[in-house]
Amino acid sequence: MVDTQFSDHRLAVLYDLFCPWDERTDFAFYLPLVMSARSVLDVGCGTGALLRRAREDGHTGRLCGLDPGAGMLEVARARPDVEWVLGDAVSARRWHREFDLVVMTGHAFQQLLGDDELRGAPAAIATALADGGRFVFETRNPLVREWEDWDTRYSGEVVDPTGAVVRCVCEVELPVRGDLVSATHTYTGTGWDGPLLSRSTLRFLGPETLAGFLAEAGLEAAERFGDWDRGPLTDTSPEIITVARRLR
């Protein structure tokens, strides 16, 4: 996924405003997992909201956030008692058996677009997992075709820290072909010199294809859920939530 939010501090600051904690149903799922693990690696941590909240809630173990966006980590580093590392998912291979839990939230796994990335990143994460550790992530169910309402779901307005009203307009690039979906987010703000444009591409994979890439990386799906309430995965489930473990 190529996205200027990764490098532009202005858009990184806006990220948490457009995706606030209290509206992120995934965090209610992930936070208890983080709190119960002694050491946690958040791959694609963004502004670090999940790990920052875990520390605020009393997590005393090791928390490490990994993200390729300097702008995102600039925001995250406001919390210095968490490790923040600049790098992509493959960079997780720098750690050997160090984490009880590795997570990828915010559909970050879908930013792995090529087959080589889909092999390399899980393999690196498997290297970072301690014995008995878990890799937990989610992807959107391609059968639901969620992108069809992104233009309304992800368009809106917020007030930034300076008091300026910032509007985001999301537009999906149509027609969608294959399993890649691209969209643009155009941000305009009062007093700005001009708009800021963010373009992203996500890959939509079904559960069996996901399982195949995990297996190549030495991982297996121990559990799957279809929603944040841990409901079963069906054709109409909005999510494919995977709890993976390293194959012995």
Buried (B, 14 or more C-beta within 10 A) or exposed (E): BEBBBBBBBBBBBBBBBBBEEEEBEBBEBBBEBBBEBEBBBBBBBBBBBBBBBBBEEEBEBBBBBBBBBEBBBBBBEEBEEBEBBEBBBBBBBEBEEBBBBBBBBBBBBBBBBEEEBBBBBBBBBBBBBBEEBBBBBBBBBBBBEBBEEBEEEBBEEBEBEEEEEBBBBBBBBEEBEEBEBBBEBBBBBEEEEEEBEBBBBBBBBBBEBBBBBBBBBBBBBEEBBBBBEEEEBEEEBBBBBBBBBBEE
